[in-house]
Amino acid sequence: MNIEQRYDELRDLGYDYDKAHEILKKECIEKKLYTEFINYLLKEYYSHTEYAESFLDVLVEQQEYQVFKTYWKARVSEDIRYIWELVDYWKNEKDKKFTTKDFLSYDRKVLDENQDKYPAMQDAWLNFVWHWYNILDSIDRFIFEMQKINAIEEIERAKILKESVYNLKKPKSKKTTDKRKMSEILFWELIEESRIRSNSDSEFLDILKDKLEAMSAPEIKKFQKILLEQTNELEHWDVWALAYIVRDGCGDDEFDYFKAWVISKGKDAFENIKNMKIEKIKNLFKEDPQCEELMYVAQEAYFNKKYEDMPIPRVKSQQMKGKEWNENSICETYLEVCKMFNK
């Protein structure tokens, strides 16, 4: 089920925003589309907080702890990134009337008494406090759930994170235990090793992220550069046609997620799809070929390593190769591919 398309269908049927999401949530639970629904919610996290919170209860009830961890890590990374940005802003703001220490320790009563004098300060303080408490509550919830499955390593990481957030001191950068230099060969090794050790896309992404976090920050950035370069290699109208046929439609964004999915399946799958040798990997298409999260895994690993955003690597854009096709006659143009997938 394409969740975004299903949401649009529900809205077209006259359901309002809340009702459409309640129906979506119910359908995803019935069909056990836990990962798909979480990924959908994460695309616009702050718009879907209420639905995500109630869905977490379902994940725990169904013992879908891997999906729970995937959502929690994405959520807390976003919130913590905001906290550090705010702290850094007040440290570096030249024209501020208060020191960072004053700002973080300011009493609500003082702010209320000086509302007319410092309205911007009060708004910033309230916004900060809301996120600060939200993160601490989220970490406590995570620790509580991880204790149920005795995930000792996850619990210890969360406790260290909680202490750093509580004291508003960024943790030191994680030690680099993998000294290897990133290359295209190592890139594919990391992808394939992570895939072999996992039973799902979410587990694959977690394992890959852990591997990247063990490397130095420059090498993590190189991984992202190679990922973008490999994505460019799939910029071909034939590859887009394959994605369109298999998925019964594929827009610009979905094509980007398709290319990421292809890369996530390893070097052989990448080469076979790039060269349109579909018969060799037809069995891979039993799932929806989308893996948007791979596009961000290096950024998350970099943030977890340095507690700052990764500079986006420069990669030369690639023009689409091949001959453009028409949606109305795509099965005439790609007759064998359509027959292969019963289209």
BAKEMAR-333381 format. One record per residue (C-alpha): residue number from 1; x, y, z. Coordinates in Angstrom, 2 decimals. Example, Ala and Ser with C-alpha at 12.3 -4.5 7.8 and 13.67 -1.06 7.14 Angstrom:
// BAKEMAR-333381
{r 1; {12.30; -4.50; 7.80}}
{r 2; {13.67; -1.06; 7.14}}
END
This chain:
// BAKEMAR-333381
{r 1; {0.00; 0.00; 0.00}}
{r 2; {1.30; 3.43; -0.95}}
{r 3; {0.43; 5.36; 2.22}}
{r 4; {0.69; 8.83; 0.70}}
{r 5; {-1.59; 7.86; -2.17}}
{r 6; {-4.01; 6.24; 0.26}}
{r 7; {-4.09; 9.43; 2.35}}
{r 8; {-4.89; 11.48; -0.78}}
{r 9; {-7.68; 9.02; -1.65}}
{r 10; {-9.22; 9.42; 1.81}}
{r 11; {-9.09; 13.20; 1.56}}
{r 12; {-10.72; 13.03; -1.88}}
{r 13; {-13.50; 10.96; -0.29}}
{r 14; {-14.22; 13.86; 2.03}}
{r 15; {-12.47; 12.78; 5.25}}
{r 16; {-10.79; 15.57; 7.19}}
{r 17; {-7.11; 15.51; 8.22}}
{r 18; {-7.66; 13.77; 11.57}}
{r 19; {-10.13; 11.17; 10.33}}
{r 20; {-7.97; 10.31; 7.31}}
{r 21; {-4.99; 9.65; 9.56}}
{r 22; {-7.01; 7.57; 11.98}}
{r 23; {-8.19; 5.38; 9.09}}
{r 24; {-4.64; 5.15; 7.76}}
{r 25; {-3.33; 4.10; 11.15}}
{r 26; {-6.01; 1.44; 11.53}}
{r 27; {-5.38; 0.02; 8.04}}
{r 28; {-1.60; -0.09; 8.60}}
{r 29; {-2.08; -1.92; 11.90}}
{r 30; {-4.39; -4.45; 10.29}}
{r 31; {-1.91; -5.06; 7.45}}
{r 32; {1.11; -4.92; 9.81}}
{r 33; {2.64; -2.06; 7.81}}
{r 34; {4.42; -0.75; 10.87}}
{r 35; {7.62; 0.43; 9.20}}
{r 36; {5.77; 2.02; 6.30}}
{r 37; {3.50; 4.03; 8.58}}
{r 38; {6.37; 5.20; 10.79}}
{r 39; {8.36; 6.31; 7.74}}
{r 40; {5.33; 8.22; 6.53}}
{r 41; {4.96; 9.96; 9.90}}
{r 42; {8.64; 10.87; 10.05}}
{r 43; {8.49; 12.80; 6.79}}
{r 44; {6.59; 15.55; 8.59}}
{r 45; {7.27; 14.69; 12.20}}
{r 46; {5.93; 17.82; 13.87}}
{r 47; {2.69; 17.61; 11.88}}
{r 48; {2.04; 14.02; 12.97}}
{r 49; {3.21; 13.93; 16.59}}
{r 50; {-0.15; 12.86; 18.00}}
{r 51; {-0.52; 9.91; 15.60}}
{r 52; {3.09; 8.86; 16.14}}
{r 53; {2.74; 8.81; 19.93}}
{r 54; {-0.34; 6.58; 19.84}}
{r 55; {1.29; 4.36; 17.22}}
{r 56; {4.28; 3.79; 19.50}}
{r 57; {1.96; 2.07; 21.95}}
{r 58; {0.90; -0.29; 19.16}}
{r 59; {4.53; -1.07; 18.28}}
{r 60; {5.34; -1.98; 21.87}}
{r 61; {2.17; -4.05; 22.19}}
{r 62; {3.12; -5.97; 19.04}}
{r 63; {6.75; -6.22; 20.21}}
{r 64; {7.96; -4.41; 17.11}}
{r 65; {10.95; -3.02; 18.98}}
{r 66; {13.15; -2.54; 15.92}}
{r 67; {10.58; -0.24; 14.33}}
{r 68; {10.14; 1.51; 17.67}}
{r 69; {13.91; 2.15; 17.83}}
{r 70; {13.99; 3.44; 14.25}}
{r 71; {11.29; 5.98; 14.97}}
{r 72; {12.71; 7.03; 18.33}}
{r 73; {16.24; 7.59; 17.00}}
{r 74; {14.99; 9.70; 14.10}}
{r 75; {12.77; 11.71; 16.41}}
{r 76; {15.27; 12.35; 19.19}}
{r 77; {18.04; 13.25; 16.70}}
{r 78; {15.80; 15.95; 15.25}}
{r 79; {14.89; 17.36; 18.67}}
{r 80; {18.47; 17.30; 19.97}}
{r 81; {19.74; 18.97; 16.80}}
{r 82; {17.35; 21.82; 17.51}}
{r 83; {18.50; 22.11; 21.15}}
{r 84; {22.18; 22.36; 20.20}}
{r 85; {21.39; 24.88; 17.48}}
{r 86; {19.58; 27.04; 20.03}}
{r 87; {22.37; 26.77; 22.59}}
{r 88; {25.00; 27.61; 19.95}}
{r 89; {22.94; 30.57; 18.77}}
{r 90; {22.89; 32.15; 22.22}}
{r 91; {26.58; 31.49; 22.68}}
{r 92; {27.47; 33.18; 19.40}}
{r 93; {24.90; 35.99; 19.28}}
{r 94; {27.00; 39.17; 19.54}}
{r 95; {24.13; 41.55; 20.29}}
{r 96; {22.43; 39.51; 23.01}}
{r 97; {21.76; 41.16; 26.38}}
{r 98; {22.13; 37.87; 28.28}}
{r 99; {24.80; 35.22; 28.54}}
{r 100; {23.97; 31.64; 27.67}}
{r 101; {24.05; 30.80; 31.37}}
{r 102; {21.53; 33.56; 32.09}}
{r 103; {19.29; 32.33; 29.30}}
{r 104; {19.27; 28.70; 30.36}}
{r 105; {18.77; 29.45; 34.05}}
{r 106; {16.21; 32.22; 33.68}}
{r 107; {13.26; 31.97; 35.96}}
{r 108; {9.83; 31.97; 34.36}}
{r 109; {8.66; 34.58; 36.89}}
{r 110; {11.43; 36.97; 35.84}}
{r 111; {10.47; 36.54; 32.21}}
{r 112; {6.81; 37.20; 33.00}}
{r 113; {7.71; 40.35; 34.89}}
{r 114; {9.80; 41.58; 31.95}}
{r 115; {7.44; 40.47; 29.20}}
{r 116; {7.22; 43.90; 27.58}}
{r 117; {10.94; 44.46; 27.81}}
{r 118; {12.11; 41.06; 26.56}}
{r 119; {9.26; 39.40; 24.58}}
{r 120; {11.61; 37.67; 22.15}}
{r 121; {13.63; 36.29; 25.05}}
{r 122; {10.53; 34.84; 26.66}}
{r 123; {9.34; 33.18; 23.43}}
{r 124; {12.77; 31.65; 22.88}}
{r 125; {12.95; 30.42; 26.46}}
{r 126; {9.51; 28.80; 26.35}}
{r 127; {10.30; 27.17; 23.00}}
{r 128; {13.57; 25.83; 24.39}}
{r 129; {12.00; 24.48; 27.59}}
{r 130; {9.27; 22.70; 25.64}}
{r 131; {11.84; 20.86; 23.51}}
{r 132; {14.10; 20.19; 26.49}}
{r 133; {11.36; 18.48; 28.52}}
{r 134; {10.10; 16.68; 25.42}}
{r 135; {13.51; 15.13; 24.76}}
{r 136; {14.00; 14.05; 28.38}}
{r 137; {10.54; 12.42; 28.46}}
{r 138; {11.25; 10.69; 25.16}}
{r 139; {14.56; 9.30; 26.41}}
{r 140; {12.90; 8.02; 29.59}}
{r 141; {10.24; 6.27; 27.51}}
{r 142; {12.90; 4.68; 25.32}}
{r 143; {14.88; 3.40; 28.31}}
{r 144; {11.70; 1.97; 29.84}}
{r 145; {10.86; 0.03; 26.66}}
{r 146; {14.43; -1.16; 26.10}}
{r 147; {14.50; -2.58; 29.63}}
{r 148; {11.71; -4.96; 28.58}}
{r 149; {14.02; -6.62; 26.08}}
{r 150; {17.22; -6.18; 28.12}}
{r 151; {18.86; -4.04; 25.41}}
{r 152; {21.78; -3.08; 27.64}}
{r 153; {23.85; -1.25; 25.00}}
{r 154; {20.86; 0.80; 23.86}}
{r 155; {20.01; 1.68; 27.46}}
{r 156; {23.55; 2.84; 28.25}}
{r 157; {23.66; 5.03; 25.14}}
{r 158; {20.33; 6.58; 26.05}}
{r 159; {21.48; 7.31; 29.62}}
{r 160; {24.60; 9.08; 28.35}}
{r 161; {22.45; 11.08; 25.96}}
{r 162; {20.01; 12.00; 28.72}}
{r 163; {22.81; 13.25; 30.96}}
{r 164; {24.22; 15.44; 28.19}}
{r 165; {20.81; 16.91; 27.38}}
{r 166; {19.95; 17.48; 31.03}}
{r 167; {23.22; 19.35; 31.63}}
{r 168; {23.12; 21.01; 28.19}}
{r 169; {26.62; 19.85; 27.39}}
{r 170; {27.24; 18.22; 24.07}}
{r 171; {28.77; 14.77; 24.47}}
{r 172; {32.31; 14.39; 23.19}}
{r 173; {32.60; 13.06; 19.66}}
{r 174; {32.48; 9.30; 19.58}}
{r 175; {35.79; 7.54; 19.22}}
{r 176; {36.78; 6.35; 15.76}}
{r 177; {37.30; 2.61; 15.99}}
{r 178; {37.23; 1.90; 12.25}}
{r 179; {40.27; 3.61; 10.68}}
{r 180; {39.53; 2.52; 7.11}}
{r 181; {39.40; 5.10; 4.32}}
{r 182; {36.13; 5.32; 2.42}}
{r 183; {36.20; 4.15; -1.19}}
{r 184; {33.66; 2.81; -3.64}}
{r 185; {34.79; -0.74; -2.78}}
{r 186; {34.35; -0.14; 0.95}}
{r 187; {31.02; 1.60; 0.29}}
{r 188; {29.58; -1.56; -1.26}}
{r 189; {31.15; -3.75; 1.42}}
{r 190; {29.37; -1.76; 4.13}}
{r 191; {26.05; -1.98; 2.27}}
{r 192; {26.31; -5.73; 1.71}}
{r 193; {27.61; -6.58; 5.20}}
{r 194; {24.73; -4.61; 6.75}}
{r 195; {22.20; -6.30; 4.48}}
{r 196; {23.47; -9.82; 5.29}}
{r 197; {23.19; -9.19; 9.05}}
{r 198; {19.65; -7.77; 8.89}}
{r 199; {16.15; -9.15; 8.49}}
{r 200; {14.42; -5.90; 7.52}}
{r 201; {15.14; -2.50; 6.00}}
{r 202; {14.97; -0.79; 9.39}}
{r 203; {17.48; -3.23; 10.86}}
{r 204; {19.70; -2.83; 7.79}}
{r 205; {19.73; 0.95; 8.26}}
{r 206; {20.51; 0.69; 11.97}}
{r 207; {23.43; -1.68; 11.36}}
{r 208; {24.78; 0.51; 8.56}}
{r 209; {24.49; 3.62; 10.72}}
{r 210; {26.42; 1.92; 13.53}}
{r 211; {29.16; 0.95; 11.08}}
{r 212; {29.42; 4.54; 9.83}}
{r 213; {29.50; 5.97; 13.36}}
{r 214; {32.60; 3.87; 14.02}}
{r 215; {34.41; 5.73; 11.23}}
{r 216; {35.80; 9.27; 11.21}}
{r 217; {33.56; 12.19; 10.28}}
{r 218; {35.35; 12.87; 6.94}}
{r 219; {34.89; 9.22; 5.91}}
{r 220; {31.17; 9.37; 6.77}}
{r 221; {30.89; 12.40; 4.51}}
{r 222; {32.72; 10.49; 1.75}}
{r 223; {30.15; 7.69; 2.10}}
{r 224; {27.41; 10.22; 1.37}}
{r 225; {29.34; 11.54; -1.64}}
{r 226; {29.69; 8.04; -3.09}}
{r 227; {26.00; 7.37; -2.41}}
{r 228; {25.05; 10.47; -4.42}}
{r 229; {27.45; 9.46; -7.21}}
{r 230; {25.96; 5.95; -7.40}}
{r 231; {22.49; 7.46; -7.43}}
{r 232; {23.52; 9.52; -10.46}}
{r 233; {24.51; 6.31; -12.23}}
{r 234; {20.83; 5.28; -12.16}}
{r 235; {19.63; 8.50; -13.82}}
{r 236; {18.24; 6.75; -16.89}}
{r 237; {14.76; 6.77; -18.41}}
{r 238; {14.81; 2.95; -18.62}}
{r 239; {15.39; 2.67; -14.86}}
{r 240; {12.62; 5.17; -14.18}}
{r 241; {10.31; 3.17; -16.45}}
{r 242; {11.06; 0.04; -14.43}}
{r 243; {10.17; 1.85; -11.20}}
{r 244; {6.99; 3.23; -12.77}}
{r 245; {5.85; -0.18; -14.03}}
{r 246; {6.60; -2.09; -10.83}}
{r 247; {4.93; 0.52; -8.59}}
{r 248; {2.02; 1.43; -10.90}}
{r 249; {3.30; 4.98; -10.95}}
{r 250; {6.46; 6.75; -9.80}}
{r 251; {6.93; 10.50; -9.41}}
{r 252; {10.17; 12.45; -8.98}}
{r 253; {10.51; 11.86; -5.24}}
{r 254; {9.53; 8.19; -5.50}}
{r 255; {12.16; 7.71; -8.20}}
{r 256; {14.81; 9.09; -5.83}}
{r 257; {13.63; 6.63; -3.15}}
{r 258; {13.66; 3.83; -5.75}}
{r 259; {17.30; 4.54; -6.62}}
{r 260; {18.17; 4.47; -2.93}}
{r 261; {16.36; 1.13; -2.61}}
{r 262; {18.36; -0.28; -5.53}}
{r 263; {21.63; 0.72; -3.85}}
{r 264; {20.45; -0.71; -0.52}}
{r 265; {20.16; -4.14; -2.18}}
{r 266; {23.86; -4.30; -2.96}}
{r 267; {26.30; -4.12; -5.85}}
{r 268; {24.90; -6.99; -7.92}}
{r 269; {21.34; -5.67; -7.78}}
{r 270; {22.63; -2.20; -8.61}}
{r 271; {24.50; -3.40; -11.71}}
{r 272; {21.62; -5.61; -12.90}}
{r 273; {19.06; -2.81; -12.63}}
{r 274; {21.43; -0.24; -14.10}}
{r 275; {21.85; -2.53; -17.13}}
{r 276; {18.16; -3.56; -17.10}}
{r 277; {18.90; -7.26; -16.50}}
{r 278; {15.67; -7.54; -14.57}}
{r 279; {15.23; -11.30; -14.91}}
{r 280; {18.22; -11.81; -12.60}}
{r 281; {16.72; -9.91; -9.68}}
{r 282; {12.97; -10.11; -10.25}}
{r 283; {12.49; -11.74; -6.84}}
{r 284; {13.62; -8.53; -5.12}}
{r 285; {10.44; -6.76; -6.22}}
{r 286; {8.19; -8.62; -3.80}}
{r 287; {8.32; -5.49; -1.63}}
{r 288; {7.64; -1.85; -2.40}}
{r 289; {10.99; -0.73; -3.89}}
{r 290; {11.47; 2.40; -1.79}}
{r 291; {14.22; 3.22; 0.72}}
{r 292; {14.22; 6.96; 1.34}}
{r 293; {15.96; 6.52; 4.71}}
{r 294; {19.22; 5.42; 3.05}}
{r 295; {19.55; 8.96; 1.73}}
{r 296; {19.86; 10.28; 5.29}}
{r 297; {21.69; 7.50; 7.13}}
{r 298; {25.13; 9.11; 6.72}}
{r 299; {23.78; 12.47; 7.89}}
{r 300; {22.38; 10.84; 11.03}}
{r 301; {25.63; 8.95; 11.65}}
{r 302; {27.61; 12.17; 11.24}}
{r 303; {25.36; 13.98; 13.71}}
{r 304; {25.59; 11.13; 16.21}}
{r 305; {29.36; 11.27; 15.81}}
{r 306; {29.96; 15.02; 16.00}}
{r 307; {26.62; 16.36; 17.31}}
{r 308; {26.50; 18.80; 14.41}}
{r 309; {25.08; 18.69; 10.89}}
{r 310; {27.15; 17.17; 8.12}}
{r 311; {28.28; 19.55; 5.34}}
{r 312; {26.58; 18.40; 2.14}}
{r 313; {29.20; 16.94; -0.25}}
{r 314; {29.38; 18.45; -3.71}}
{r 315; {28.46; 16.08; -6.50}}
{r 316; {28.01; 17.10; -10.12}}
{r 317; {24.40; 16.74; -11.20}}
{r 318; {23.61; 14.12; -13.83}}
{r 319; {21.23; 14.63; -16.74}}
{r 320; {18.77; 11.82; -17.46}}
{r 321; {20.13; 9.42; -20.06}}
{r 322; {18.14; 7.48; -22.64}}
{r 323; {14.88; 8.29; -24.36}}
{r 324; {11.96; 9.79; -22.48}}
{r 325; {8.80; 7.65; -22.46}}
{r 326; {5.10; 8.45; -22.27}}
{r 327; {2.96; 7.21; -19.38}}
{r 328; {0.09; 6.29; -21.69}}
{r 329; {2.22; 4.01; -23.88}}
{r 330; {4.82; 2.80; -21.39}}
{r 331; {3.80; -0.87; -21.69}}
{r 332; {4.13; -0.69; -25.46}}
{r 333; {7.62; 0.77; -25.08}}
{r 334; {8.63; -1.71; -22.38}}
{r 335; {6.55; -4.73; -23.36}}
{r 336; {8.84; -7.39; -21.85}}
{r 337; {9.12; -5.59; -18.51}}
{r 338; {5.33; -5.22; -18.29}}
{r 339; {4.84; -8.91; -19.10}}
{r 340; {7.42; -9.86; -16.45}}
{r 341; {5.41; -8.03; -13.77}}
{r 342; {1.95; -8.92; -15.16}}
{r 343; {1.12; -5.32; -16.09}}
END
